[in-house]
């Protein structure tokens, strides 16, 4: 992995109920580029991991190297420990934490004066433009919506010139509408700025839309890691809720049908027709690369290609794995394969359906995709 962030540490704590010990045990390499999502159930150690990266967890020995620069190494003879204030990071918390008595411009200036690596005026102007804040510079925080305040907090973190941007569930305090407003700005940052981002979230939709690489934490341990489409398509991951399970596919827009408002998308393993109204942007263009989210609950199984059906997306598949989620539900891992390559797809069925269809590993079946959406 060229350009990486390597971290290795163990942190022990007493947690409630009293006497129960929580151990965060991490030995991990992630890319020093793009967006890496850290996700998992509440209490799995996501925020603690982020705080350790920022140097906010004192008395925790370990090793941290960011793209060739060692920030912490207290396991050898020549100890290195950059304090939090010397680490070239930007940190975005769940709450904006803006100074209420200062304008947006004043909040920016406060951060700039205290950073040795702060951007010049041209760089600051670019950040303001990227996050759509030009018209808000003279406003105070109480004159802004929650989404606008968080955009200001993100801009402030970027203006200090970080080598690494840490984001701790930055959208969790916002309602659905405000989240949808901010996500395009985060995508714009990812596409425009060459800053690796570690994004903590428990939202599978946010991870699917933003992340390139994903790390699943479970009980303080790394349960799975890899490129986001690979991680999402695995079965038996305790970080998945049954309703959240699904697959992420990278696809190219093959054609547009203006009469029926449909887009045909080609990916490694098959093709899909999707309603172009589900696209995040106003319209999708031919040959555009997009990312598709396919919820496992919207994939059913047939033993033959039954064409007399309203389900237009039917793709031949091979069952790779069957895993029971609970007493009533099973998750199937399907391999889709054609001349373009292969992809993995998840299907959520009742255990009764698995039994009645006599489904088992290795069987050739048809995956029927009832709905999917273009998320990026």
N, C-alpha and C positions, 0 to 999 in steps of 0.2 A: 504494500500500500504506500504509494508515493505521497509525501506530505501527510503526516499523521499526528494525532494527539494520543500520547500514551499515558495512561494513569494506572497507578497501582497503590491501593491503600486499604486498610481495614479500620473501621470505626465501630466501637462498642458503646452501647448506651443502655441504661435502665429505662424501661418504658412502662406505661400503665397497662395492666395492673402491676402494682409494685412487685418487684422480684423477677419480672420477666425481662430477659435481656434481648435487645435488638442488635444485630450485627450487620453492618454494611460492608461487604467483602467484594472489592472491585479490582479486577485486573483486565484492562480493556484497551484496545486500540480502535480509534475512530478516525475518519478522514478529517484533515485540516482544511476542508473546503465544503461548500454547500451547507445544507441544513441536516444536522443529526438530531433526531427526536429521541428523548428519553421518556418512556411511558410505562404505565402499569397502574395497579390499584393504589388507592390512597394508603399511605403508610409504608410503601415499599422502599422508600429511600431516595426518591427523585430529587426533592428539594435539598436534602442533605448532601447529595452528590454535587449539586450545583454550588452550594455554599463552600464545599471543600475546594472546588476548582477556583473559586473566587478568593480563597485564602481566609475565609470567615470562620472556619472550624479550627480552633486552636488546639494544640496538643495532639494532633493526629498525624503520625509519621506516615511517609509514603513517598512516591515518586511521580512527578508530573513533568512531561516534556511536550511542548507545543510547537510543532513544526520545526524541530531542531533546537529550540531554546528551552533549557531546563529551568523550570520555575520552582521546583521542590525536589530535593534529594537528601533526605536525612537518614538514609540507610547505610551510608558508607563513611569513609574517613573525612572527605571534604563536603561537609554539609552545606546545602543551599536551601534557603527558604525565603522566597520573595514575599514580603508582607502584602496584605490586600491592597494597600494604597499604591504599591509599586507594580502591581500586575496590570498589564495593558488590556483591560477588559471593559466592556460595557455591560451593565446589569439592568435588566428590566424586570421589575417585580409585578406581582398580581395587581397591586394598587399603584397608581401613577406616582404618588409621593412628591407632588410638585409643591413649591413654596407658594402658599396662598397669597402672600403680600406682593409677589413679583408678577410682572406680565410674562407672557410666553417668551418674549425676547430676553427679559431679565433672568428667567430660569436658565436659558441657554448660556447667557453670559456668565452666570455664577459657576456653571460646570466648566466652561472654557477656561476661566481664570485659574482653575485648580487642576488642570491637566497639562502635563509636560508634553504630551503628544497630540494636543488638540488640533483640529483641522483649521486651515486658513479660511478667510472669508469666502473664497470660491467654493471650498469644500462644504462649508456650512450652508451656503445658498443651495447647493445641489441636494443636500439632505432635506432642507425646507421644501424644495420643489418636489422631491420624491414622495414626501409624506403629505403634500397638499396643505401646508401650513402658512402660506404667504399672507393670507387674509386674517390670520389669527394672532399675529405677532404682538399686537397692542392689547390683547385681551388678557384678563386674569383668569386663573383656573376655574373660579366659580361661575364664569361666564361661558364655560365650555361644556359640551356634552361629555359623557363618560368615554365615548370612543375618541373624541378629540383630545381629551386629556391623556389618554394612553398613547396616541400618536405623538404628542409632545414629549412624553417620557421616552419613547423609542428614539425620537430624533435626538434628544439630549444624550442618550447613551451612545449614539453613533458619533456625535460631534467631538467626543473626547479622543477620537482616533484609535479605537480598540483593535487589537489583533484577534480578539475573540469576543463574540457577542453572546451573552448568557440571557436566556429568557425563561422566567419561571411562571408558567401558566398565565401569560400576559392577557389572555382574553377571558379568563374564568369569571371575572367580576362583571362581564358585560352580557346583555341580553342577546338573543339570536340575531336580531337586526344589526346591532352594533358590531357583533363579530363578523358578519358578512361584509360590513363596510370596511373593516380593517384588514381582512385577509388579502385583498388585492394589493394593499400597500406593502404587506410583508413579502408577497411574491415579487413585487417591484424591487424591493431591497435585495432580495436573493439574486435576481437576474442582473442587477446593475452594479452592486458593490461586491468587491472580492474580499468578503469577511466571513470566516467560518462562524456558523451559528449553532449553538446547542439549545434546543427548544424543548422544555419540559411541558408535558401535557398529559391529561387523561382522556382527551377527546380523540377518538379514532379518526373522525372526519378531518380535524386539523392536521393530524400526523399524515394522513393519506394525501392531503392536498399540498402540504408544504415540504415534507421531509424527503431527502434523498437516501438517507441511511437511518436505520431505526435500532434502538436498544430497548429491550423489554426487561424491566426489573421485576423480580418477584421475591418478596421476603428478604430484601437486601442483597440478592444475588442476580447476576446477569443470566436470564432465562433463555434469551434469544437475541441475536444481533445479525445485521446484514442489510442489504439493500431493501428498501421498504416493500417492494412488490414481493420479494422472497419471504420476508418475515411475515407479512400479512397472510400469505397463502399456506402457512403451516398449520397443522391441526394439533390439538392437545396443549395449546398455550394457555396457561392459567390467567394471563393478562387480558384475554378476550372474554367479554361478556357475550352470551349467545346472540343478543340482538345486535351487537357491534361487529361480529365476525364478518369478514368479507375479503375480497381480493382487490388488488390494484394492478392494472394493466397499462403498459405504455403502448400507445397506438398512433397510427397515422391516418388522417382523414383521406379516404380513397376517393369519395365522390359525394356530391350534394344533390338531393332530390328536392327541388324547390316546390314542386306540386304538393308533396306530402310533408314537407318540412322535416325531412329525414337526412341524416348524415351516415354514410357507410364508413366504418373504421376498420382498418386492417392491423392486426397485431400478431405476434409470434404465436401461432396455434389456432388462429381462426379469424372470423370477421363478425362484426356486429352492426346492426342498423339501430341508430338512436335518434330520438326526437331532438332536433337542434335547439329547441327551446330550453333544454336543460343545461346548455352551455353557460358557464359563468360570464363570459364576455358577450357583448351583444350578438355576435355572429361568429361562426367558425369558418375557416377557410380551407380550401382543398390543399392537400399535402402538409397541413399543419400537424405538428407532433402534439399530442394531448395525453392526459392521464385519465383513466377511467376507473371508477369505483363500482364494484359489483357486490352488493350485499349478499351474504350466504343465504339469507332467508328468502331471497328472490330468485334462487336457482333451484329448479326441480329436476327430477331424473325420469327419463323414459327409456324403455328397452329397445325402442325402434324409432325411426324418424317419422313421427306422426304429423303429416303435413296439414291435415284438416284441423288446424288449431289457430287461435288468435295469437299464440306466442310465436313471433316471427324469428326470433334468435334461437336456433337449435344448432348445437355444435357437437360433433363426435368427440368422445372423451374416454379415458381409461381410469378406472378407480385405482388410486394409489394407496389410500388409507381410509379406514373408517374408525372414528373415535366417538365414544359415547360422551355427551356433554352432561347429561343427567339421566334420570330414570325414563324420561319420555323422548329425549332428543338426541340425535346423532349428527356429527359433522363429517362430511366426506371431502377428501382431497382428490381432485380430479386433474389429470394431465391432458391438456389440449395440445395437439401436435399436427402440423402440416408442413408444407414446403418452406414456410418462412421460419420455422423453428417450433419451440414449445413454450407453454405457459402453464401455471398452476391456477386452479379455480377451486373455491370452496362452495359446498352446497350443504344447507341445513335442512334435514329431514326429520320426521318422527321415526323413532325406532321401529314402530309398527310398519311404516312404509318400507324401511330397510328389510324387515322380515318378510313382508308380503311379496316384494319384488325379488327376494332371494339375492340381494346385492352382496358382493364380496370383492375383496381385493383382486385386481387383475381383469375384472369384467369390462367389456366394451359396452358403453352406454351412450345416451344422448343427453347433454346438458341443455336444459331449457331455461333461458335467461329471461325472466319476466320484466325486470327493470334494471337499469344501470344509469350512471350519470357521468358526464365529463366534469371533472373537478379542477382541471388545470390545463 
